Amino acid sequence: MTTFTTPAGRTYAYTVETGENGETVYDLSAVYDVATFPIGTVVVHPNWELDPVVPGLLNIQFGKGSIDRHERTDVPMLGEGTMPYVVGSHLVNPADLVPDPETEDKNAVLLLNFRKKILGAAYQTSAPAERATKATYDKVQDLTTALVTVYQNDKNTPKREATYAAFLNTQRAEKIQPQIDHIDQQIKTLQITRAELTHKANSYKTT
């Protein structure tokens, strides 16, 4: 296992594998002085949106598998109390980690921002999602910030991202094809209409 330390000083160990479509799948464990505890899986891959408004976003998914959170496995236990599982997925912007050249504090700790609230649940599946506590939010933000840095520094990331881009391009082509089919039908209709009008015009010329 490889380890990394977060901005808040937490240490995690992880193994990494490549998902079916090029996703980066991290199996994580929390490392303490007394023991190491498996906590679950976080999946990272480029933005899944086919027509993204903001370029370069990454998707952080809690748990392996389906886009439906109730079908995921190995959902990470990063929460507390009655909601130990962190569920859902988030688009984050790695640009948030780049220091602002105009800031006065060059040593400021930069953390990723979430575009929606962090959700927790009592069970991996078949449990309603509720807003997580501030402590859970802070832990997830801390972990995600470090994990994105690990992702960016991984020499296999460009190859995985190329695989994921090919996966998205297939979907983009499928999305465009009905528009092409519609235009082809319009062209065919116009060709028939043109032929009918031409035939009528020619009949007037010969009379």
Residue pairs with C-beta under 8 A, 6 or more apart in sequence:
1 13
1 14
1 15
1 29
2 13
2 14
2 15
2 16
3 11
3 12
3 13
3 14
3 31
4 11
4 12
4 14
4 146
4 147
4 149
4 150
5 11
5 12
5 146
6 12
6 142
6 143
6 145
6 146
7 109
7 111
7 142
7 145
7 146
8 138
8 142
10 30
10 139
10 142
10 143
11 30
11 31
11 32
12 28
12 29
12 30
12 31
12 39
12 143
12 146
13 28
13 29
13 31
13 36
14 26
14 27
14 28
14 29
14 150
15 26
15 27
16 24
16 25
16 26
16 27
16 154
17 25
17 27
18 24
18 25
18 156
18 160
18 163
19 25
19 43
19 45
19 64
21 45
21 163
21 164
21 167
22 45
22 159
22 160
22 161
22 162
22 163
22 164
22 165
22 166
22 167
23 43
23 44
23 45
23 61
23 160
23 164
24 43
24 44
24 45
24 151
24 154
24 156
24 157
24 160
25 41
25 43
25 64
26 41
26 42
26 43
26 44
26 147
26 150
27 38
27 40
27 41
27 74
28 38
28 39
28 40
28 41
28 42
28 76
28 143
29 36
29 37
29 38
29 39
30 36
30 37
30 39
39 76
39 77
39 78
40 62
40 63
40 74
40 75
40 76
40 77
40 78
40 85
41 62
41 63
41 64
41 73
41 74
41 75
41 76
42 60
42 61
42 62
42 76
42 143
42 144
42 147
43 59
43 60
43 61
43 62
43 63
43 64
44 58
44 59
44 60
44 61
44 147
44 148
44 151
45 58
45 59
45 61
45 160
45 161
45 164
46 57
46 58
46 59
46 161
46 164
46 165
46 168
47 56
47 57
47 58
47 59
47 91
48 59
48 168
49 57
49 91
50 168
50 171
50 172
50 175
54 93
56 93
56 94
56 95
57 91
57 92
57 93
58 91
58 92
58 93
58 94
58 148
58 151
59 89
59 90
59 91
59 92
60 89
60 90
60 91
60 92
60 144
60 147
60 148
61 72
61 89
62 69
62 72
62 75
62 76
62 78
62 85
62 86
62 87
62 88
62 89
63 69
63 72
63 73
63 74
63 75
63 76
63 87
63 124
64 72
64 73
64 74
65 71
65 72
65 73
66 72
67 89
69 75
69 87
69 88
69 89
69 125
69 129
70 125
70 126
71 125
72 87
72 124
72 125
73 124
75 85
75 86
75 87
75 121
75 124
75 125
76 85
76 86
77 84
77 85
77 86
78 84
78 85
78 86
78 136
78 139
78 140
78 143
79 85
79 86
79 120
79 132
79 133
79 136
80 133
80 135
80 136
81 133
82 122
83 120
83 121
83 122
83 130
83 132
83 133
83 136
84 120
84 122
85 120
85 121
85 122
85 123
85 124
85 127
86 118
86 119
86 120
86 132
86 136
86 140
87 119
87 120
87 121
87 124
87 129
88 118
88 119
88 129
90 114
90 115
90 116
90 118
90 144
91 115
92 112
92 113
92 114
92 115
92 144
92 148
93 112
93 113
94 112
94 148
94 152
96 110
96 111
96 112
96 113
97 110
97 112
97 145
97 148
97 149
98 110
99 106
99 108
99 110
110 145
111 141
111 142
111 145
112 141
112 144
112 145
112 148
114 137
114 141
117 131
117 132
117 137
118 131
118 132
118 136
118 137
118 140
118 141
119 129
119 130
119 131
119 132
120 129
120 130
120 131
120 132
120 133
120 136
121 127
121 128
121 129
121 130
132 140
151 157
